Amino acid sequence: MTGHVLDTIAGIEIPNTPLVREVTEFIRDTEDDLLFNHSRRVFLFGALQGQRRGLVPDLELLYTGAMFHDIGLTERYRDSELRFEVDGANAARDFLLARGVGVDDARKVWLGIALHTTPGVPEFLDPEIALVTAGVETDVLGFGRDNLSAEVLAAVTAAHPRPQFKQRILRAFADGMRHRPDSTFGTVNADVLERFDESFVRTNFVDTILGNDWPE
């Protein structure tokens, strides 16, 4: 998948292809500025971390994964009881298949989104999967930030600012998961609801094992 350059930010070229333009328009219409700018930064930081790691992703697929990765937090896509990551993965897959993208490529994007809050796994998979998580980790957790120059960080955040991002993204997480607390079992998302929802009761993995119906 190739195309002329749509834009270049911090040395990263955003492909000027029909698919990328459609993704941008769709996400721009669906997400607020907080999630849109965050998703663009995830693409840029993911691509930058890929350069450091010697990974060469399909930029169209990486862009799609990055742009759709938090759509499961939006009002339009958060009606289910599934993990918000799976809602986003399903939305991206359906979007791609409807536009003639192959099943294997759509599955890469699905996995990149579905696994982006599951540390320790995506880094061993295809670049399009690994680098969505890498971009998220840089923008949200600060992982790998010290590996990027001040000039690069400034260029990315100038193009896509992050005012009060830490508190605002945590609120977006909480709002997108409050109605489906069971979906956070075994994930980092439980930490969010524990902090922001006083009614949330964390399910304990050990208690689940010891308290299930199997005889000892």
Secondary structure, 3 states (H helix, E strand, C coil): CCCEEEEEECCEEEEECHHHHHHHHHHHHHCCHHHHHHHHHHHHHHHHHHHHHCCCCCHHHHHHHHHHCCHHHCHHHCCCCCCHHHHHHHHHHHHHHCCCCCHHHHHHHHHHHHCCCCCCCHHHCCHHHHHHHHHHHHHHHCCCHHHCCHHHHHHHHHHCCCCCHHHHHHHHHHHHHCCCHHHHCCCCHHHHHHHHCCCCCCCCHHHHHHHCCCCC
